[in-house]
Amino acid sequence: MSAPEAPGDAEGDADRDDLSGDLRSVLVTSVLNLEPLDEDLFRGRHYWVPTSQRLFGGQIVGQALVAAAKSVSEDVHVHSLHCYFVRAGDPKVPVLYHVERTRTGASFSVRSVKAVQHGKAIFICQASFQKLQPSPMQHQFSMPAVPPPEELLDHEALIDQYLRDPNLQEKYRVGLNRIAAQEVPIEIKLVNPPTLSQLQTLEPKQMFWVRARGYIGEGDIKMHCCVAAYISDYAFLGTALLPHQSKYKVKFMVSLDHSMWFHAPFRADHWMLYECESPWAGGCRGLVYGRLWRRDGVLAVTCAQEGVIRLKPRVSASKL
């Protein structure tokens, strides 16, 4: 499509442009590959289901944005989406996505998407698209100064390091083993990973480098936005849990709403810095803000999410 391209990233990402087609990201070939059933009606299937046995919210957001993007012309680009999760998804059956062409304007277009299972809506979304309009009014925050991803352990290696520590408490060992067993289609490298002694006093903030596994290529910038929508929900709401995880176990956690704003073109298969913080939690709810930065310091995406979080006290070893 005719869209400004994201500038090439550092050498850690450049080699991906030489990968062959059989190494394409599963996010494009499977997770976000919808089956058309009729005009503006699509069917999506599931790739990864969390241990909660509920559908992963990022998958629903990403698939809904794919459906919405299929109903607009190539010269418009997604600039925002606002979603509500209204029912728990069933991982045993596909999801139907119905797109309503709410408005097609000269500069902005709006699409409404309803995700349905068992005849009922489980998710609703409003996505807005805009034709490229340059403006002299530009500003952004500065990207945090952090080590590059090449200097950090990947998620799997970091978990393995924790598990090999003989001082690791059993309550953390169980959770880490559960995370290690999951196969997710994204790569993560945590910035400033906490030591075991710091796990008791974490702030509701975290930063990590993230990218899609496999190769996507330049292609359609809207597809990279759909992949970023999938990525944005992973470990996002968990930021609100960080100060409390030493005292409580998660009884129930689910997203209520999710919003994203897309500011600049980017490659979702290149490393991006995900900066997350939770300014507030209370009333069984947690609020989290996020920013996705390109490696060259450009703010590409901002997002926000609120979710229901219900906890139960951890039972200490002395009480067992």
C-alpha positions as CSV (number, residue, x, y, z in Angstrom):
1,M,0.0,0.0,0.0
2,S,1.1,3.6,-0.4
3,A,2.3,4.3,3.1
4,P,5.4,5.8,4.6
5,E,7.8,3.0,5.6
6,A,9.4,2.6,9.0
7,P,13.1,3.2,8.7
8,G,15.4,0.2,8.9
9,D,16.3,-1.0,12.4
10,A,19.7,-1.9,13.8
11,E,21.5,-5.0,12.7
12,G,19.6,-7.2,15.2
13,D,16.5,-6.8,13.0
14,A,18.0,-6.3,9.5
15,D,18.7,-10.0,9.0
16,R,15.0,-10.8,9.2
17,D,14.5,-9.1,5.8
18,D,16.6,-12.0,4.2
19,L,14.4,-14.8,5.7
20,S,12.5,-17.1,3.3
21,G,8.8,-17.4,3.0
22,D,8.6,-20.6,5.0
23,L,9.7,-18.7,8.1
24,R,6.9,-16.2,8.0
25,S,5.4,-15.2,11.3
26,V,2.6,-17.5,12.5
27,L,0.8,-14.3,13.5
28,V,0.2,-13.6,9.8
29,T,-0.2,-17.1,8.4
30,S,-2.5,-18.4,11.1
31,V,-3.5,-16.3,14.1
32,L,-4.6,-13.2,12.1
33,N,-5.6,-15.0,8.9
34,L,-9.4,-14.8,8.8
35,E,-11.7,-16.9,6.7
36,P,-14.1,-14.7,4.6
37,L,-17.7,-16.1,4.8
38,D,-19.6,-13.2,3.2
39,E,-19.2,-9.5,2.7
40,D,-17.9,-8.0,5.9
41,L,-18.3,-11.4,7.7
42,F,-15.3,-13.4,8.8
43,R,-14.4,-16.4,10.9
44,G,-11.3,-16.6,13.1
45,R,-9.7,-19.6,14.8
46,H,-7.4,-19.9,17.8
47,Y,-3.7,-20.5,18.0
48,W,-2.7,-19.9,21.6
49,V,-5.0,-20.3,24.6
50,P,-3.8,-19.1,28.1
51,T,-3.8,-21.4,31.1
52,S,-7.0,-19.7,32.2
53,Q,-8.7,-21.5,29.2
54,R,-10.2,-18.2,28.1
55,L,-9.5,-16.7,24.7
56,F,-6.5,-14.4,24.6
57,G,-7.8,-10.8,24.4
58,G,-4.9,-9.7,22.1
59,Q,-6.0,-12.3,19.6
60,I,-9.6,-11.0,19.5
61,V,-8.4,-7.4,19.2
62,G,-6.0,-8.3,16.4
63,Q,-8.5,-10.4,14.5
64,A,-11.2,-7.7,14.8
65,L,-8.8,-5.1,13.4
66,V,-7.9,-7.4,10.5
67,A,-11.7,-7.7,9.7
68,A,-12.1,-3.9,9.9
69,A,-9.1,-3.2,7.7
70,K,-10.5,-5.4,5.0
71,S,-13.4,-3.0,4.6
72,V,-11.4,0.2,3.9
73,S,-9.3,1.3,0.9
74,E,-5.5,0.9,0.8
75,D,-4.9,4.6,1.1
76,V,-6.2,4.9,4.7
77,H,-4.4,3.7,7.8
78,V,-5.7,2.8,11.2
79,H,-5.1,5.5,13.8
80,S,-7.2,4.3,16.8
81,L,-9.4,1.6,18.1
82,H,-11.5,1.3,21.2
83,C,-12.8,-2.1,22.4
84,Y,-14.9,-3.7,25.1
85,F,-14.8,-7.3,26.2
86,V,-18.4,-8.2,27.1
87,R,-18.3,-12.0,27.5
88,A,-15.7,-14.6,28.1
89,G,-14.6,-16.3,24.8
90,D,-14.9,-20.0,24.3
91,P,-11.6,-21.5,23.0
92,K,-13.5,-24.6,21.7
93,V,-15.3,-22.8,18.9
94,P,-14.3,-20.2,16.2
95,V,-15.2,-16.5,16.5
96,L,-17.4,-14.8,13.9
97,Y,-16.5,-11.1,13.1
98,H,-19.2,-8.9,11.6
99,V,-18.1,-5.5,10.3
100,E,-20.4,-2.5,10.0
101,R,-19.3,0.3,7.7
102,T,-20.3,3.0,10.1
103,R,-18.9,5.9,8.1
104,T,-16.6,6.5,5.1
105,G,-15.5,10.1,4.9
106,A,-13.0,12.1,2.8
107,S,-10.3,11.9,5.6
108,F,-11.6,9.6,8.3
109,S,-13.6,6.4,8.2
110,V,-15.1,4.4,11.1
111,R,-15.8,0.7,11.2
112,S,-17.7,-1.2,14.0
113,V,-16.8,-4.8,14.6
114,K,-18.8,-7.3,16.7
115,A,-17.2,-10.7,17.6
116,V,-19.8,-13.4,18.2
117,Q,-19.9,-16.9,19.7
118,H,-22.9,-19.0,20.4
119,G,-25.1,-16.3,19.0
120,K,-24.0,-13.6,21.5
121,A,-21.5,-10.8,21.3
122,I,-18.3,-11.4,23.2
123,F,-16.5,-8.3,22.0
124,I,-17.2,-5.0,20.3
125,C,-14.8,-2.6,18.7
126,Q,-14.8,0.8,17.0
127,A,-11.8,1.3,14.7
128,S,-11.0,4.6,13.0
129,F,-8.9,5.0,9.8
130,Q,-7.4,8.2,8.4
131,K,-5.8,9.3,5.1
132,L,-2.2,10.5,5.5
133,Q,-2.3,14.2,6.4
134,P,1.1,15.8,7.1
135,S,1.0,18.6,9.7
136,P,3.6,21.1,11.1
137,M,2.3,20.4,14.6
138,Q,4.4,17.6,15.9
139,H,5.8,16.6,19.3
140,Q,6.3,13.5,21.4
141,F,7.9,12.3,24.7
142,S,11.4,11.1,24.7
143,M,12.1,7.3,24.6
144,P,13.6,5.9,27.9
145,A,17.3,5.1,27.8
146,V,17.6,1.4,28.1
147,P,20.0,-1.4,27.0
148,P,19.5,-2.7,23.4
149,P,17.8,-6.1,23.1
150,E,21.0,-7.7,21.9
151,E,22.4,-7.2,25.4
152,L,19.5,-8.8,27.3
153,L,18.4,-12.3,28.0
154,D,15.3,-13.6,26.1
155,H,12.2,-14.6,28.1
156,E,13.0,-18.3,28.0
157,A,16.7,-17.8,29.1
158,L,15.6,-15.5,31.9
159,I,13.0,-17.9,33.3
160,D,15.6,-20.7,33.1
161,Q,18.0,-18.5,35.2
162,Y,15.3,-18.0,37.8
163,L,14.4,-21.7,38.0
164,R,18.1,-22.7,38.5
165,D,18.3,-20.5,41.6
166,P,18.1,-22.8,44.7
167,N,16.7,-19.9,46.7
168,L,13.6,-19.5,44.5
169,Q,10.4,-19.8,46.5
170,E,8.0,-22.6,45.5
171,K,5.2,-20.1,44.8
172,Y,7.3,-18.4,42.1
173,R,8.7,-21.7,40.8
174,V,5.2,-23.0,39.9
175,G,4.2,-19.9,38.1
176,L,7.5,-19.7,36.1
177,N,7.2,-23.3,35.0
178,R,3.7,-22.6,33.8
179,I,4.9,-19.6,31.8
180,A,7.8,-21.6,30.4
181,A,5.5,-24.3,29.1
182,Q,3.5,-21.8,27.0
183,E,4.3,-21.3,23.3
184,V,3.5,-17.8,22.3
185,P,4.2,-16.3,18.9
186,I,6.1,-13.3,20.2
187,E,9.6,-12.7,21.6
188,I,10.3,-10.8,24.8
189,K,13.4,-9.4,26.5
190,L,12.7,-7.8,29.8
191,V,14.6,-4.6,30.7
192,N,16.0,-4.6,34.2
193,P,14.6,-8.0,35.3
194,P,14.2,-8.1,39.1
195,T,16.4,-10.2,41.3
196,L,14.7,-12.7,43.7
197,S,15.1,-10.3,46.5
198,Q,13.3,-7.5,44.5
199,L,10.2,-9.6,43.8
200,Q,8.7,-8.5,47.1
201,T,8.9,-4.8,46.4
202,L,8.2,-4.2,42.7
203,E,6.6,-1.0,41.4
204,P,3.7,-1.2,38.9
205,K,6.0,-0.5,36.0
206,Q,7.9,-2.6,33.5
207,M,9.7,-2.3,30.2
208,F,10.5,-5.0,27.7
209,W,11.6,-5.3,24.1
210,V,9.1,-7.2,22.0
211,R,8.6,-8.4,18.5
212,A,6.6,-11.0,16.5
213,R,8.3,-14.3,16.0
214,G,9.3,-14.9,12.4
215,Y,9.2,-12.6,9.4
216,I,6.4,-10.3,8.3
217,G,8.2,-7.9,5.9
218,E,7.2,-4.4,5.0
219,G,3.9,-5.3,3.3
220,D,0.8,-3.5,4.5
221,I,1.3,-1.2,7.5
222,K,-2.2,-2.1,8.6
223,M,-1.1,-5.7,9.1
224,H,1.7,-4.5,11.4
225,C,-0.9,-2.6,13.4
226,C,-2.9,-5.8,13.7
227,V,0.1,-7.7,15.0
228,A,0.9,-4.9,17.4
229,A,-2.7,-5.1,18.7
230,Y,-2.1,-8.8,19.4
231,I,1.2,-8.1,21.1
232,S,-0.1,-5.1,23.2
233,D,-2.3,-7.3,25.4
234,Y,0.5,-9.8,26.4
235,A,1.6,-9.1,30.0
236,F,-0.1,-5.7,29.8
237,L,-2.7,-6.0,32.6
238,G,-0.2,-8.0,34.7
239,T,1.7,-4.7,35.2
240,A,-1.0,-3.8,37.8
241,L,-0.2,-7.0,39.7
242,L,3.6,-6.4,40.2
243,P,3.4,-4.7,43.7
244,H,1.0,-7.4,45.0
245,Q,2.2,-10.7,43.6
246,S,4.2,-11.6,46.8
247,K,1.1,-11.4,49.0
248,Y,-1.7,-12.5,46.6
249,K,-2.4,-15.1,43.9
250,V,-4.6,-14.3,41.0
251,K,-8.1,-15.7,41.4
252,F,-9.5,-14.1,38.3
253,M,-8.2,-11.6,35.8
254,V,-9.8,-10.5,32.6
255,S,-9.7,-7.4,30.3
256,L,-12.7,-5.0,30.3
257,D,-11.6,-2.6,27.6
258,H,-8.6,-1.9,25.4
259,S,-7.7,1.2,23.4
260,M,-4.9,1.9,21.0
261,W,-3.6,5.0,19.1
262,F,-1.2,4.5,16.2
263,H,1.2,7.4,15.6
264,A,3.9,6.4,13.1
265,P,4.6,3.4,10.8
266,F,6.6,0.5,12.3
267,R,7.6,-3.1,11.8
268,A,6.0,-5.4,14.3
269,D,8.7,-8.1,13.4
270,H,11.4,-5.7,14.5
271,W,12.3,-5.0,18.1
272,M,10.1,-2.4,19.8
273,L,10.4,-1.2,23.4
274,Y,7.1,-1.7,25.3
275,E,6.8,0.7,28.3
276,C,4.0,-0.2,30.7
277,E,2.8,1.4,33.9
278,S,-0.2,1.1,36.1
279,P,-1.1,4.4,37.8
280,W,-4.1,3.0,39.7
281,A,-5.8,-0.1,41.0
282,G,-8.8,-0.5,43.2
283,G,-12.4,-1.8,43.3
284,C,-11.2,-5.1,41.8
285,R,-10.0,-3.2,38.7
286,G,-6.6,-2.2,37.4
287,L,-5.7,0.5,34.9
288,V,-2.5,0.3,32.7
289,Y,-1.0,2.6,30.2
290,G,1.5,1.5,27.5
291,R,3.8,3.0,24.9
292,L,5.5,1.1,22.0
293,W,8.7,2.8,20.8
294,R,10.7,2.1,17.6
295,R,14.4,1.6,18.1
296,D,15.1,5.0,16.6
297,G,13.2,6.7,19.4
298,V,9.9,7.3,17.5
299,L,6.8,6.8,19.5
300,A,4.8,4.4,17.3
301,V,1.8,3.3,19.5
302,T,0.2,4.2,22.8
303,C,-2.5,2.1,24.5
304,A,-4.5,1.8,27.6
305,Q,-6.4,-1.0,29.3
306,E,-8.6,-1.7,32.3
307,G,-9.4,-5.1,33.6
308,V,-11.0,-7.0,36.5
309,I,-8.5,-8.4,38.9
310,R,-9.6,-10.5,41.8
311,L,-7.0,-11.9,44.2
312,K,-6.7,-14.4,47.0
313,P,-4.1,-14.4,49.8
314,R,-1.1,-16.7,49.4
315,V,-0.8,-19.4,52.0
316,S,2.6,-19.2,53.7
317,A,4.7,-22.4,54.0
318,S,4.4,-22.2,57.8
319,K,0.6,-22.6,57.6
320,L,0.7,-25.6,55.4
